[in-house]
Amino acid sequence: MLAVGVAIFFILWAGEARVALAPAWRVFISYAITAAVGAFCFAAGGEARFGQVTGGLAAALGAAAVVGLGKSDSPAGRTPVTVATMAFGGMLLVNGLASDFPIVPAVLLLAAWLIPLIPHGGTTKSNSFQFAGVVVTTALAALIAKG
């Protein structure tokens, strides 16, 4: 289990530096979608408090995306990406370990969170693929959590 934790840490650490340079709107829209569906999954799994907290995080990430849209060339930055990842990852980890929340939606939500770490050219086509990956992965998580 320790090896899995170390591997996840290094994936996030390596990807964070790259994501921090990406446009803020693109990063935070992806994260807001993932967090919003995470809130739904938590609520559907009987964890209303985690759903409410995650819904608040989704709103904050959505606000960051709107600000990023106003300055379309501004990067996301390491600190906001780190804080968002620790907040969402912490809730996902605590909820997944401390309750009977299904593991498959948790893994799918984690995968959706990691999708912005995948390198791409920043073109309209590659942005569309990235958003489609986030939407499809989170939709599967929601369907499984609703069960």
PAZAPA-4460 file (N, C-alpha, C; in steps of 0.05 Angstrom, whole numbers, plus 32768, in hexadecimal, padded with zeros to 4 digits):
% residues 147
    n_x    n_y    n_z   ca_x   ca_y   ca_z    c_x    c_y    c_z   seq   type   mol
   8010   7FE8   8000   8000   8000   8000   8011   8019   8000     1      M     A
   8028   8018   800E   803A   802F   800F   8045   8034   7FF3     2      L     A
   804B   801F   7FE4   8056   8023   7FC9   8041   8031   7FB7     3      A     A
   8028   802A   7FBB   8012   8037   7FAB   8011   8055   7FB2     4      V     A
   8012   805B   7FCC   8012   8077   7FD4   8029   8087   7FCA     5      G     A
   8041   807B   7FCA   8059   8088   7FC0   8056   808C   7FA2     6      V     A
   804C   8078   7F93   8048   807B   7F76   8034   8091   7F70     7      A     A
   801E   8093   7F7F   800B   80A8   7F7A   8017   80C3   7F80     8      I     A
   8026   80C5   7F96   8034   80DE   7F9D   8046   80E7   7F86     9      F     A
   8056   80D6   7F7B   8068   80DD   7F66   805A   80E5   7F4C    10      F     A
   8043   80D7   7F46   8033   80DE   7F2F   8028   80FB   7F32    11      I     A
   801E   8100   7F4A   8013   811B   7F4F   8029   8130   7F4F    12      L     A
   803F   812A   7F5B   8055   813D   7F5C   8060   8144   7F40    13      W     A
   8064   812F   7F30   806E   8133   7F15   805A   8141   7F03    14      A     A
   8040   8139   7F06   802C   8146   7EF5   8025   8162   7EFE    15      G     A
   8027   8167   7F18   8020   8181   7F22   8030   8198   7F15    16      E     A
   8049   8193   7F11   805B   81A8   7F05   8052   81AE   7EE8    17      A     A
   8049   8199   7EDA   8040   819D   7EBE   8024   81AA   7EBE    18      R     A
   8012   81A1   7ECF   7FF7   81AC   7ECF   7FF7   81C9   7ED8    19      V     A
   800A   81D0   7EEA   800B   81EC   7EF4   8010   8200   7EDE    20      A     A
   801D   81F7   7EC8   8023   8208   7EB2   800C   820A   7E9E    21      L     A
   7FF8   81F7   7EA0   7FE1   81F7   7E8E   7FCF   820F   7E94    22      A     A
   7FBE   8216   7E80   7FAB   822C   7E86   7F98   8226   7E9D    23      P     A
   7F94   8239   7EAE   7F84   8234   7EC6   7F68   822C   7EBF    24      A     A
   7F5C   8237   7EAB   7F40   8230   7EA4   7F3E   8212   7E9D    25      W     A
   7F51   8208   7E8F   7F50   81EC   7E86   7F53   81D9   7E9E    26      R     A
   7F66   81DF   7EAF   7F6B   81CE   7EC7   7F53   81CE   7EDA    27      V     A
   7F4A   81E6   7EE0   7F35   81E8   7EF5   7F19   81E0   7EEB    28      F     A
   7F14   81E3   7ED1   7EFB   81D8   7EC7   7EFB   81BA   7ECA    29      I     A
   7F11   81AD   7EC3   7F13   818F   7EC6   7F10   8188   7EE3    30      S     A
   7F1D   8196   7EF5   7F1C   818F   7F11   7F00   8195   7F1D    31      Y     A
   7EF3   81AB   7F13   7ED8   81B1   7F1D   7EC4   819B   7F15    32      A     A
   7EC6   8191   7EFC   7EB5   817C   7EF3   7EB9   8163   7F05    33      I     A
   7ED2   815C   7F09   7ED8   8144   7F19   7ECE   8147   7F36    34      T     A
   7ED2   815F   7F42   7EC9   8163   7F5D   7EAB   8163   7F5F    35      A     A
   7E9D   816F   7F4B   7E80   816F   7F4B   7E75   8153   7F4A    36      A     A
   7E80   8143   7F38   7E76   8127   7F36   7E7F   8118   7F50    37      V     A
   7E96   811E   7F5B   7E9D   8112   7F74   7E89   8118   7F8A    38      G     A
   7E7F   8131   7F8B   7E6B   8138   7F9F   7E52   8128   7F9B    39      A     A
   7E4A   8124   7F82   7E32   8113   7F7C   7E37   80F6   7F85    40      F     A
   7E4F   80EC   7F7E   7E56   80D0   7F86   7E55   80CC   7FA4    41      C     A
   7E61   80E0   7FB3   7E61   80DD   7FD0   7E44   80DE   7FDB    42      F     A
   7E34   80F0   7FD0   7E18   80F2   7FD9   7E08   80D9   7FD2    43      A     A
   7E0D   80CE   7FBA   7DFF   80B6   7FB2   7E08   809E   7FC2    44      A     A
   7E21   809F   7FCC   7E2C   8089   7FDC   7E25   808C   7FF9    45      G     A
   7E13   809F   8000   7E0B   80A2   801C   7E1D   80B3   802D    46      G     A
   7E2F   80C2   8021   7E41   80D3   8030   7E3A   80F0   802A    47      E     A
   7E25   80FA   8036   7E1B   8114   8030   7E2F   812A   8037    48      A     A
   7E3C   8127   804E   7E4F   813C   8057   7E67   813E   8043    49      R     A
   7E71   8127   803A   7E87   8128   8026   7E7C   8134   800C    50      F     A
   7E64   812E   8006   7E58   813A   7FEE   7E56   8158   7FEF    51      G     A
   7E4E   8162   8007   7E4C   817F   800A   7E67   818D   8009    52      Q     A
   7E7A   8181   8016   7E95   818D   8016   7EA1   818C   7FFA    53      V     A
   7E9E   8176   7FEC   7EA8   8173   7FD1   7E9A   8186   7FBE    54      T     A
   7E80   818A   7FC2   7E70   819D   7FB2   7E7B   81B9   7FB6    55      G     A
   7E83   81C0   7FCE   7E8F   81DB   7FD3   7EAA   81DD   7FC5    56      G     A
   7EB9   81C8   7FC5   7ED3   81C8   7FB6   7ECE   81CB   7F98    57      L     A
   7EB9   81BD   7F8E   7EB3   81C0   7F72   7EAB   81DD   7F6A    58      A     A
   7E9C   81EA   7F7C   7E95   8206   7F77   7EAE   8218   7F77    59      A     A
   7EC0   8213   7F8A   7ED8   8223   7F8B   7EE9   821F   7F72    60      A     A
   7EEB   8206   7F69   7EFA   8200   7F51   7EED   820C   7F38    61      L     A
   7ED2   820C   7F38   7EC4   8219   7F22   7EC9   8237   7F21    62      G     A
   7ECA   8243   7F39   7ED0   8260   7F3A   7EED   8265   7F30    63      A     A
   7EFF   8254   7F37   7F1B   8257   7F2D   7F1C   8254   7F0F    64      A     A
   7F0B   8242   7F04   7F0A   823E   7EE7   7EFF   8257   7ED9    65      A     A
   7EEB   8264   7EE5   7EDF   827C   7EDA   7EF4   8293   7EDA    66      V     A
   7F03   8295   7EF0   7F18   82A9   7EF1   7F2D   82A3   7EDC    67      V     A
   7F34   8289   7ED9   7F47   8281   7EC4   7F3E   8287   7EA8    68      G     A
   7F23   8286   7EA4   7F19   828C   7E89   7F1D   82AA   7E83    69      L     A
   7F1B   82BB   7E98   7F20   82D7   7E95   7F3C   82DE   7E8C    70      G     A
   7F4F   82CD   7E94   7F6B   82D1   7E8D   7F74   82B6   7E80    71      K     A
   7F6C   82B2   7E68   7F6F   8298   7E5B   7F8C   828E   7E59    72      S     A
   7F9F   82A0   7E5A   7FBB   8298   7E58   7FC9   8294   7E73    73      D     A
   7FBB   8299   7E89   7FC8   8297   7EA3   7FC9   8279   7EAB    74      S     A
   7FE0   8271   7EB6   7FE4   8255   7EBE   7FD5   824F   7ED8    75      P     A
   7FD0   8235   7EDC   7FC2   822C   7EF4   7FD2   8232   7F0D    76      A     A
   7FEC   822D   7F0C   7FFE   8231   7F24   7FFF   8219   7F36    77      G     A
   8017   8215   7F42   801B   81FD   7F52   800A   81FD   7F6B    78      R     A
   8008   8214   7F79   7FFA   8214   7F93   7FDD   820D   7F90    79      T     A
   7FCE   821A   7F7D   7FB2   8212   7F7B   7FAE   81F5   7F73    80      P     A
   7FBF   81EB   7F61   7FBD   81CF   7F58   7FC2   81BC   7F70    81      V     A
   7FD7   81C3   7F80   7FDD   81B2   7F97   7FC7   81B2   7FAC    82      T     A
   7FBC   81CA   7FB2   7FA7   81CC   7FC5   7F8E   81BD   7FBC    83      V     A
   7F87   81C0   7FA3   7F6F   81B2   7F98   7F73   8194   7F99    84      A     A
   7F8B   818B   7F91   7F90   816F   7F91   7F90   8163   7FAD    85      T     A
   7F9C   8171   7FC0   7F9C   8167   7FDB   7F80   8167   7FE7    86      M     A
   7F70   817B   7FE1   7F55   817C   7FEC   7F44   8166   7FE1    87      A     A
   7F44   8163   7FC6   7F33   814E   7FBA   7F3E   8133   7FC0    88      F     A
   7F58   812F   7FBE   7F64   8115   7FC4   7F60   810D   7FE0    89      G     A
   7F62   8120   7FF3   7F5D   811A   800F   7F41   8111   8014    90      G     A
   7F2E   811F   8008   7F12   8117   800C   7F0C   80FC   8000    91      M     A
   7F18   80F7   7FE8   7F14   80DD   7FDB   7F21   80C7   7FEB    92      L     A
   7F39   80CC   7FF6   7F47   80B8   8006   7F38   80B3   8020    93      L     A
   7F31   80C8   802F   7F23   80C4   8048   7F08   80B6   8044    94      V     A
   7EF9   80BF   8031   7EDF   80B3   802C   7EE2   8096   8022    95      N     A
   7EF5   8091   8011   7EF9   8076   8007   7F03   8062   801C    96      G     A
   7F12   806C   802F   7F1D   805A   8044   7F0B   8059   805D    97      L     A
   7EFD   806E   8063   7EEE   8070   807C   7ED1   8067   8079    98      A     A
   7EC8   8060   8062   7EAC   8058   805E   7EAB   8041   804B    99      S     A
   7E92   803A   8044   7E8E   8024   8031   7E89   802F   8015   100      D     A
   7E95   8046   800F   7E94   8052   7FF4   7EA0   803F   7FE0   101      F     A
   7E93   803A   7FCA   7E9D   8027   7FB6   7EB9   802F   7FAB   102      P     A
   7ECA   801C   7FA8   7EE5   8022   7F9F   7EE7   802A   7F82   103      I     A
   7ED5   801F   7F71   7ED6   8025   7F54   7ED1   8042   7F4E   104      V     A
   7EBB   804F   7F5A   7EB8   806B   7F55   7ED0   807C   7F60   105      P     A
   7EDB   8073   7F76   7EF2   8082   7F81   7F09   8081   7F6E   106      A     A
   7F0F   806A   7F63   7F25   8068   7F50   7F1F   8078   7F36   107      V     A
   7F06   8077   7F2D   7EFF   8087   7F15   7F01   80A5   7F1A   108      L     A
   7EF9   80AE   7F32   7EFC   80CA   7F38   7F1A   80D2   7F3A   109      L     A
   7F2A   80C1   7F45   7F47   80C6   7F46   7F52   80C7   7F29   110      L     A
   7F4A   80B5   7F18   7F53   80B5   7EFC   7F4B   80CF   7EEE   111      A     A
   7F32   80D7   7EF3   7F29   80F0   7EE7   7F39   8108   7EF0   112      A     A
   7F41   8107   7F0A   7F51   811D   7F15   7F6D   811D   7F08   113      W     A
   7F77   8106   7F01   7F92   8104   7EF5   7F92   8109   7ED7   114      L     A
   7F7B   810A   7ECA   7F7A   810F   7EAD   7F88   8129   7EA5   115      I     A
   7F85   813F   7EB3   7F93   8157   7EAB   7FB2   8154   7EAC   116      P     A
   7FBC   813F   7EBA   7FD9   813B   7EBB   7FE4   812F   7EA1   117      L     A
   7FD2   8125   7E90   7FDB   8118   7E77   7FE3   812F   7E64   118      I     A
   7FFC   812D   7E5A   8005   8142   7E48   7FF5   8144   7E2E   119      P     A
   7FF0   815C   7E25   7FE3   815F   7E0B   7FEB   817B   7E00   120      H     A
   7FE5   817F   7DE7   7FEF   8196   7DD9   7FE1   81B0   7DDF   121      G     A
   7FCA   81AF   7DED   7FBC   81C8   7DF3   7FAB   81D2   7DDC   122      G     A
   7FA7   81C1   7DC8   7F97   81C9   7DB1   7F79   81C4   7DB8   123      T     A
   7F67   81CE   7DA8   7F4B   81C9   7DAC   7F44   81AC   7DAC   124      T     A
   7F51   819D   7D9A   7F4B   8180   7D98   7F55   8172   7DB1   125      K     A
   7F6D   8178   7DBA   7F78   816A   7DD2   7F69   8173   7DEB   126      S     A
   7F60   818C   7DED   7F4F   8195   7E03   7F35   8186   7E03   127      N     A
   7F29   8181   7DEC   7F10   8173   7DEA   7F14   8156   7DF3   128      S     A
   7F2A   8149   7DEC   7F2F   812E   7DF5   7F32   812D   7E14   129      F     A
   7F40   8141   7E1F   7F44   8142   7E3B   7F29   8145   7E4A   130      Q     A
   7F19   8158   7E41   7EFF   815C   7E4E   7EED   8144   7E4A   131      F     A
   7EEE   8137   7E33   7EDE   811F   7E2F   7EE7   8109   7E42   132      A     A
   7F01   8106   7E46   7F0B   80F2   7E59   7F01   80F8   7E75   133      G     A
   7F01   8111   7E7D   7EF8   8118   7E98   7EDA   8112   7E9A   134      V     A
   7ECA   811A   7E86   7EAD   8116   7E87   7EA6   80F9   7E87   135      V     A
   7EB2   80E9   7E76   7EAC   80CD   7E74   7EB3   80BE   7E8E   136      V     A
   7ECB   80C4   7E98   7ED4   80B7   7EB0   7EC3   80BE   7EC8   137      T     A
   7EBC   80D7   7ECB   7EAB   80DF   7EE1   7E8E   80D5   7EDE   138      T     A
   7E85   80D4   7EC5   7E6A   80C9   7EC1   7E68   80AB   7EC9   139      A     A
   7E7D   809D   7EC2   7E7E   8080   7ECB   7E7E   807E   7EE9   140      L     A
   7E8E   8090   7EF6   7E8F   808F   7F14   7E73   8095   7F1F   141      A     A
   7E65   80A9   7F14   7E4A   80B0   7F1E   7E37   8099   7F1A   142      A     A
   7E38   808C   7F02   7E25   8076   7EFD   7E2A   805F   7F11   143      L     A
   7E43   8059   7F16   7E4A   8043   7F28   7E42   804A   7F45   144      I     A
   7E48   8063   7F4D   7E41   806B   7F68   7E23   806C   7F6D   145      A     A
   7E14   8074   7F58   7DF7   8075   7F5B   7DEC   8059   7F5E   146      K     A
   7DF9   8047   7F4F   7DF4   802A   7F4F   7DD9   8021   7F53   147      G     A
***
